[in-house]
Amino acid sequence: MNTGQLVDLHMHSNASDGIFSPAELLEIVGRAGIAAVGLTDHDTVQGLPEALAVAEKYGLELVPGVELSVLEGKREIHILGYYPVDTELLNSELEDIRAERYSRMDKIVARLNNLGFKVNPEEVLAEAGDSAPGRLHLARVLLRKKYVHCLDEAFSLYLNPDRGAYVPRHLMTLKRAMNLLSAVKAVKVIAHPGDLGKAIIDRLIPMGLQGIEVFHPDHSTAQKQYYHELAFSQGLVVTGGSDFHGSRERTARYPRHLAVASYYLDQLKKIASQVGHG
């Protein structure tokens, strides 16, 4: 790949909580001149076949991945798994997580109803489409019904931990998630570690951590520098991307300035090849 090209190693389709289908997502990114896309939907790989089928049409290299939700203490963290080989095993293990999302959403909606909001589970399911419902789907319903002024407000007032409608998820343990990604031969990268990651990366390395998502919209310049230096000192690959979910404007522009140099994809592929990936 030309070293001057840009890639995005963290994106979401409507297979999880993105707005666009995998095909629509790749078309948008292809028009923006991005050379490769990492499709890393939350707790599912169901969007990968569609993405793979259309990637060549839009002149894109597809980087298959997944973003696992993990419970660490009382906090939720995310682990990215790139180039999983045994997607059948991965999909099977993630089925319980998807099923739990439905029961959890019923509880969150019930709490919102008690707070006076006229929302029902069917509206959230319609927003989610074929994917399992999550808080972002519900936040979009609240925004559409004008209960909030923006998506961030839905989370900060009602859907975040310690807010009135929040219901904790039954998530994988850190060890189980890392073992699963090892079993399916995925490259294991901690996603957008922020301040929380500083305390946990030392624990992740013995579990087989292979990379750090350094470049992310939520990271400050200081955090990017810290994690870049940490990755270098620990021999970990650096990744990054936009964490793009899309917006309701069907002509919404992809945030090209959040893409990263193709060098980082080259390094990721080197790590993948060392454990027998294609």
Steps between C-alpha positions, in 0.01 A plus 500: 500500500625850417636662815323825414156342513260532793320219681237480773525204736192567714153535347146378571212395277136431577599144584556659841426865576608680185252677274615364166499146363846354434458568128390861559784554744762377257356715221522812719857424604603406147375836371715669765812343353577264787697191396397251770221461754496311829143388565489446877137469601411454865483134606417373151663404172173474309578803283828361369365282212313795345800728545735248342264455205503872411849610610659445159214685330589813693875452466550420867699250698285355777657445841264256676455556870276511804475719810432299815334658804672396822423562866798609708393574855204733457624641170441387145804482276532392139743260335544498122572171326641525146517230232315227696547167328224293660205735455256212551628442853508874567143545381381209714665638814350845441143374464435516877615863509262595219209322672571683826472836323128441440412428862714789618326741263160402640625595847645834387178593319299410811715735706449778247126439514515542879676832441209615282635428151261351247732252334441132426738214416355464152623849408853408606487171311388686189795738540738207543371315194664160470758572769466445874376818674740719696497829687595695188190371320289614795675837510406553135136427584510753785652759267243437228218539752662825622552378856863610468683756290789276398624145541756599763221643713310170489802325648607765750148547641350152481701216346847517652597316821348661810224660290134419556440263208834320495501121529839325518586241238604142561829512316794272441780509749829637376660157514217333308511764225875474458483119499223508238697728270803277542289194416378656175853625421411869499751778562407646840498881535361709785255757362509870596655431845476861622598550863368159604746317279805622686418269790390199296750462216758343730242229577410454135851440372541163677159404355633548149428866421661586168404861441361831623252720318698822535316717248136550598270806505465478880875509563671826581836588349665405830324163506605426142859576586487292821357193330724533196806495725355216708431290192855557375655411836294180530534385141128545429347597168335844472155529342243773456184613328191715508262271693253619236135408556346733244223751545142533391590722205531241225750726322709539815867537428744254642749676737809441284724694739462216752652238267857385559801424283509162325825429688290399800304247296825357366621447857168341598523258209853404602375405845214303344733310268716391792217290637403341171251749354459557131 
